[in-house]
Amino acid sequence: MLPRDLDAARVLPFARRADELGFDELWVVEDLGFRGGIAQAAAVLASTSRLRVGIGVLPAGARNVAFTAMEVATLAQLFPGRLDVGLGHGMPAWMRSVGQWPTSPLALLEAQFLALADLLRGEVADTTGSGGPVRLDAVRLDPSAVPDGVPPLLAGVRGPRSLALAGRVADGTVLAEPTTPEYVRDALARTGADRPHRVVAYNAAAVHPDEAVALAVARTGLEWIGEPDWAPHLAPLPFAADLAALRRDCGTREEFARRLPEEWVRRLAVTGTPAAARERLAGLFAAGVTSAVLIPVGADPEEQLEQLAAVL
């Protein structure tokens, strides 16, 4: 993953180095107040030669779907076969703060997926009279703007009804960190997909020849997971109740991360020695993950990138 707060002068060198080191994909995020997902993806695609670039994820309420289609189609034409696009609800607090939290987040997301796919295929999208949240009056892309292939459209979601939606309309699901094999199996079961369904799994990651060093760094990437929004990720784990109790007993996120038992840290991050990290990744792939996205943790993301390459 491209760190969202990486200094601007280091963004493209980071992407090029990930390409050189042999990573298959680089994912960019679109978090409110940081950098735009589409702009980051375009810059990274233009600056690298091999990497697939994933956008994870574009909030459905932030853009008109016709203009999203124009942007996605442009990237898919200019960089064929190298783009993955995630769409999601967006964090409710963020979307409310900009006045874009819809009355029915599920209805909006489903309508956007269907309309976006139609437009990218060069079809006419018309929702006139539907009364739905997406309003398009016979809109289509000009034939010159239609890509040869529609890039995979993935749903960045976590609630049970949203996962079921992903199974119906998306090519895959983007699971935010922490992603464990238990969470993957639970999420896949909830999608109920009846066709091939990709799973992109985010995880905080820290790798070092000295396991103790890696675990200490990884803790800093787990400070947020005790908050209520992360409960679905933890519910399938046998220690979910104990983790929630620990968070209630801690006055700060930093204290919570510091007090996490080492065994939990190993389960909740891709961490330890390179061999241990590879074993952790193997468990994720066996559970159904198709893309394991490593979130560099630590003071120097470029140094962490070099260390994470040891798992390749």
Backbone torsions as a table, in degrees:
resi	resn	phi	psi	omega
1	MET	NA	139.2	173.7
2	LEU	-78.4	117.7	-178.6
3	PRO	-57.9	133.9	-173.0
4	ARG	-68.0	-23.7	-176.2
5	ASP	-111.7	18.7	177.9
6	LEU	-63.4	139.1	178.7
7	ASP	-54.7	137.6	-173.3
8	ALA	-54.3	-38.1	-178.1
9	ALA	-68.1	-15.6	-177.0
10	ARG	-102.2	-5.6	-174.2
11	VAL	-63.4	-55.0	-175.8
12	LEU	-70.2	-39.3	172.7
13	PRO	-59.0	-37.4	177.2
14	PHE	-61.1	-46.9	-178.9
15	ALA	-63.7	-44.4	-179.7
16	ARG	-64.2	-36.7	179.5
17	ARG	-69.1	-37.3	175.9
18	ALA	-61.3	-38.9	176.9
19	ASP	-62.9	-47.7	-178.8
20	GLU	-62.5	-37.6	-176.3
21	LEU	-73.2	-16.4	176.1
22	GLY	103.5	9.5	173.6
23	PHE	-64.0	145.4	-177.6
24	ASP	-81.5	-33.9	-172.9
25	GLU	-139.4	152.9	170.4
26	LEU	-129.5	127.0	-178.3
27	TRP	-107.3	138.3	176.2
28	VAL	-114.1	151.8	-178.8
29	VAL	-114.9	157.8	174.8
30	GLU	-124.7	84.5	177.7
31	ASP	-99.2	139.9	-176.2
32	LEU	-55.1	129.4	177.6
33	GLY	92.5	-8.1	178.9
34	PHE	-105.4	-138.5	-175.8
35	ARG	-97.9	152.4	179.8
36	GLY	-71.6	140.1	-176.3
37	GLY	-67.1	-42.8	-177.2
38	ILE	-68.4	-41.8	179.2
39	ALA	-64.5	-42.1	177.4
40	GLN	-61.7	-45.8	-178.8
41	ALA	-59.8	-43.5	-179.7
42	ALA	-61.7	-44.1	-178.4
43	ALA	-65.5	-42.7	-179.0
44	VAL	-67.8	-43.2	179.0
45	LEU	-60.4	-40.6	-178.7
46	ALA	-72.1	-20.9	-174.5
47	SER	-99.3	-3.9	-179.3
48	THR	-127.3	167.1	-175.3
49	SER	-115.8	-18.1	-169.1
50	ARG	-128.7	-35.6	-173.8
51	LEU	-57.5	138.4	160.9
52	ARG	-77.9	146.7	179.2
53	VAL	-121.5	127.3	178.2
54	GLY	-109.4	140.9	174.3
55	ILE	-105.2	116.7	-175.7
56	GLY	-140.3	100.8	0.0
57	VAL	-137.5	163.7	175.8
58	LEU	-87.4	121.9	178.8
59	PRO	-67.5	130.5	-174.6
60	ALA	-59.8	-35.9	-175.6
61	GLY	-79.3	-4.8	-172.1
62	ALA	-85.7	-21.1	-174.0
63	ARG	-139.8	150.2	167.7
64	ASN	-67.7	134.7	-172.5
65	VAL	-64.8	-29.9	178.1
66	ALA	-64.7	-39.2	179.2
67	PHE	-75.6	-31.7	171.4
68	THR	-60.6	-43.3	179.1
69	ALA	-60.5	-40.6	179.0
70	MET	-61.4	-44.4	-179.6
71	GLU	-65.9	-47.3	-178.1
72	VAL	-64.5	-42.6	179.2
73	ALA	-61.4	-39.0	178.8
74	THR	-61.7	-48.0	179.1
75	LEU	-63.0	-41.4	-178.1
76	ALA	-66.3	-32.9	176.9
77	GLN	-73.2	-44.5	-175.5
78	LEU	-74.1	-29.1	-177.0
79	PHE	-132.6	66.0	-173.2
80	PRO	-60.6	137.4	176.2
81	GLY	75.4	10.5	-176.0
82	ARG	-122.7	14.0	-172.5
83	LEU	-126.7	135.4	168.9
84	ASP	-124.5	139.3	-175.1
85	VAL	-124.8	122.5	175.7
86	GLY	-102.7	136.2	173.7
87	LEU	-121.2	143.4	178.5
88	GLY	-150.9	-177.0	178.7
89	HIS	-72.6	-29.7	-166.7
90	GLY	84.0	153.5	178.2
91	MET	-65.1	127.5	-174.8
92	PRO	-53.2	-43.4	-178.7
93	ALA	-62.7	-40.9	179.1
94	TRP	-63.8	-46.4	-175.4
95	MET	-68.3	-35.6	176.3
96	ARG	-66.1	-35.4	-177.0
97	SER	-67.4	-20.3	177.2
98	VAL	-110.1	12.8	175.8
99	GLY	70.1	29.6	-174.9
100	GLN	-127.1	26.1	174.3
101	TRP	-89.2	118.3	-171.7
102	PRO	-77.0	163.3	175.8
103	THR	-61.9	-40.3	177.7
104	SER	-128.8	93.6	179.9
105	PRO	-57.2	-37.5	-179.7
106	LEU	-65.1	-46.2	-179.1
107	ALA	-62.6	-41.4	179.8
108	LEU	-64.1	-46.1	-177.0
109	LEU	-63.7	-43.3	-179.9
110	GLU	-64.5	-43.9	-179.9
111	ALA	-63.1	-37.4	178.9
112	GLN	-67.0	-41.7	178.2
113	PHE	-59.0	-47.8	-176.5
114	LEU	-65.3	-43.9	-179.4
115	ALA	-68.5	-40.9	-179.1
116	LEU	-63.1	-43.6	178.6
117	ALA	-62.8	-42.4	178.1
118	ASP	-60.2	-47.5	-177.3
119	LEU	-64.3	-40.8	-178.8
120	LEU	-69.1	-22.9	175.3
121	ARG	-84.3	-1.9	-179.2
122	GLY	84.9	12.3	-178.5
123	GLU	-88.2	164.9	175.5
124	VAL	-81.6	129.0	175.6
125	ALA	-104.9	119.1	-176.1
126	ASP	-139.9	113.6	178.9
127	THR	-111.3	16.2	-178.8
128	THR	-56.5	127.6	178.1
129	GLY	84.2	-4.5	-178.3
130	SER	-77.0	-25.1	-177.0
131	GLY	72.4	9.6	-177.9
132	GLY	-83.6	179.6	-175.2
133	PRO	-77.1	-15.7	177.6
134	VAL	-105.6	125.1	-175.8
135	ARG	-117.0	109.1	178.7
136	LEU	-132.4	129.3	-179.1
137	ASP	-109.6	90.6	177.7
138	ALA	52.0	54.6	-179.9
139	VAL	-94.9	140.9	173.4
140	ARG	-151.5	158.5	173.5
141	LEU	-79.4	145.6	172.3
142	ASP	-61.4	142.7	-179.5
143	PRO	-52.5	-30.7	179.8
144	SER	-68.2	-17.9	-175.8
145	ALA	-103.2	-2.8	-176.9
146	VAL	-83.1	124.8	-179.8
147	PRO	-71.1	157.5	178.4
148	ASP	-65.3	-31.0	178.7
149	GLY	-138.3	142.6	177.6
150	VAL	-79.1	124.5	178.2
151	PRO	-66.4	154.7	177.4
152	PRO	-56.8	132.7	178.3
153	LEU	-109.4	116.4	-172.8
154	LEU	-114.7	150.0	179.8
155	ALA	-102.0	120.5	175.6
156	GLY	-91.5	90.2	-171.8
157	VAL	-141.0	169.7	175.8
158	ARG	-146.1	-22.6	179.6
159	GLY	-71.4	157.1	-176.4
160	PRO	-60.2	-42.3	179.7
161	ARG	-70.6	-33.7	178.0
162	SER	-70.4	-36.9	176.8
163	LEU	-65.7	-38.8	176.3
164	ALA	-62.9	-39.0	175.7
165	LEU	-60.4	-44.3	178.9
166	ALA	-57.1	-41.5	179.1
167	GLY	-63.6	-29.7	-178.8
168	ARG	-80.5	-42.4	-166.0
169	VAL	-120.9	-11.8	-173.3
170	ALA	-107.0	160.0	176.4
171	ASP	-83.9	-7.8	-179.5
172	GLY	177.5	-178.0	-177.9
173	THR	-130.0	137.8	172.9
174	VAL	-100.6	119.4	-179.8
175	LEU	-103.7	121.8	178.7
176	ALA	-70.9	163.7	-179.6
177	GLU	-72.8	150.2	-4.5
178	PRO	-84.0	142.3	178.1
179	THR	-115.3	115.1	177.5
180	THR	-106.8	162.5	175.4
181	PRO	-56.6	-36.8	179.2
182	GLU	-63.4	-42.3	179.8
183	TYR	-66.6	-39.7	178.9
184	VAL	-61.0	-48.4	-178.8
185	ARG	-62.7	-40.7	179.0
186	ASP	-64.4	-44.4	-179.0
187	ALA	-64.7	-43.2	179.6
188	LEU	-62.8	-39.7	178.1
189	ALA	-62.5	-36.7	-179.2
190	ARG	-74.7	-26.2	177.4
191	THR	-68.2	-36.0	-178.7
192	GLY	59.5	28.4	-175.5
193	ALA	-64.8	137.5	178.7
194	ASP	-106.7	18.2	176.0
195	ARG	-145.3	168.7	179.7
196	PRO	-52.2	134.5	-173.3
197	HIS	-136.9	114.1	-179.6
198	ARG	-71.9	152.0	173.8
199	VAL	-129.8	115.8	176.2
200	VAL	-102.2	120.7	-172.3
201	ALA	-115.8	118.9	175.4
202	TYR	-87.0	142.9	172.1
203	ASN	-152.4	139.1	167.8
204	ALA	-59.8	141.0	-173.8
205	ALA	-141.9	136.3	174.6
206	ALA	-150.5	123.8	-176.8
207	VAL	-126.0	138.5	179.9
208	HIS	-158.7	148.0	176.5
209	PRO	-58.2	-28.6	176.1
210	ASP	-95.9	111.1	-175.3
211	GLU	-57.5	-39.5	-177.7
212	ALA	-60.8	-39.0	178.2
213	VAL	-64.5	-45.4	-179.3
214	ALA	-62.2	-44.0	-178.5
215	LEU	-64.4	-39.1	179.6
216	ALA	-63.1	-40.3	179.0
217	VAL	-69.7	-43.0	-177.2
218	ALA	-59.6	-33.8	-179.7
219	ARG	-54.0	-37.2	-176.2
220	THR	-67.1	-20.1	177.4
221	GLY	-87.6	0.1	-177.4
222	LEU	-112.8	10.2	-174.6
223	GLU	-61.3	-31.5	-172.1
224	TRP	-89.0	-12.1	-167.3
225	ILE	-72.9	-8.6	176.5
226	GLY	-84.5	-4.4	-178.1
227	GLU	-77.8	156.7	-173.4
228	PRO	-55.5	-36.2	-177.6
229	ASP	-61.6	-21.4	-176.3
230	TRP	-92.9	1.1	-177.1
231	ALA	-55.8	-41.6	-179.8
232	PRO	-59.6	-30.3	179.4
233	HIS	-67.6	-32.2	-171.0
234	LEU	-96.6	-21.0	-173.5
235	ALA	-54.1	-37.6	-178.9
236	PRO	-74.4	-6.8	-175.2
237	LEU	-86.0	145.6	-178.3
238	PRO	-66.6	-19.6	-178.8
239	PHE	-105.7	19.2	-176.6
240	ALA	-58.8	-45.5	-178.2
241	ALA	-65.9	-39.1	179.6
242	ASP	-67.0	-36.8	178.4
243	LEU	-65.9	-42.3	178.2
244	ALA	-62.6	-39.2	178.8
245	ALA	-65.9	-39.1	177.6
246	LEU	-61.6	-43.3	-179.1
247	ARG	-63.2	-39.1	179.0
248	ARG	-64.7	-28.2	-176.7
249	ASP	-84.5	-9.0	-176.2
250	CYS	-104.1	137.3	-178.7
251	GLY	-77.4	-24.2	-177.4
252	THR	-138.5	163.0	175.7
253	ARG	-64.8	-36.0	-179.8
254	GLU	-63.6	-42.3	177.2
255	GLU	-63.4	-41.6	178.8
256	PHE	-58.6	-47.5	-179.4
257	ALA	-64.1	-38.1	-178.6
258	ARG	-66.0	-33.2	-175.4
259	ARG	-92.2	-3.1	177.9
260	LEU	-59.6	129.6	175.6
261	PRO	-59.7	147.0	-177.4
262	GLU	-57.6	-38.3	-178.9
263	GLU	-62.9	-36.4	176.8
264	TRP	-66.7	-41.0	179.2
265	VAL	-59.5	-42.6	178.7
266	ARG	-61.9	-33.5	-178.3
267	ARG	-80.6	-26.3	-170.2
268	LEU	-101.8	-1.4	179.0
269	ALA	-143.0	164.7	169.2
270	VAL	-94.5	103.2	-168.6
271	THR	-153.6	173.1	-178.4
272	GLY	103.8	-154.5	176.2
273	THR	-71.8	164.5	175.9
274	PRO	-54.7	-39.3	179.7
275	ALA	-65.4	-42.0	179.1
276	ALA	-65.2	-39.8	178.7
277	ALA	-64.7	-40.0	178.0
278	ARG	-64.6	-38.1	177.4
279	GLU	-64.0	-40.4	178.0
280	ARG	-63.4	-42.6	178.4
281	LEU	-65.4	-38.7	178.5
282	ALA	-60.2	-37.9	177.3
283	GLY	-65.0	-37.3	177.7
284	LEU	-67.1	-44.6	179.7
285	PHE	-64.2	-38.4	179.0
286	ALA	-64.1	-29.3	-179.5
287	ALA	-80.4	-11.6	177.8
288	GLY	125.4	0.1	178.1
289	VAL	-68.3	136.9	175.9
290	THR	-108.3	-25.1	175.6
291	SER	-137.1	117.1	178.1
292	ALA	-99.4	113.3	-175.9
293	VAL	-99.1	119.8	-177.8
294	LEU	-94.4	123.1	178.7
295	ILE	-94.8	110.9	-178.5
296	PRO	-61.4	132.2	179.3
297	VAL	-119.7	135.9	178.8
298	GLY	134.8	172.9	-173.8
299	ALA	-71.0	-29.4	-176.4
300	ASP	-122.6	97.6	-177.3
301	PRO	-59.0	-34.7	-179.5
302	GLU	-67.8	-38.5	174.8
303	GLU	-65.0	-41.1	178.1
304	GLN	-64.0	-37.0	177.9
305	LEU	-59.2	-44.1	177.6
306	GLU	-61.3	-41.2	-178.9
307	GLN	-70.8	-36.7	179.3
308	LEU	-66.1	-28.0	179.5
309	ALA	-62.3	-15.5	178.2
310	ALA	-65.3	-16.3	179.2
311	VAL	-82.8	-13.0	-173.7
312	LEU	-75.8	NA	NA
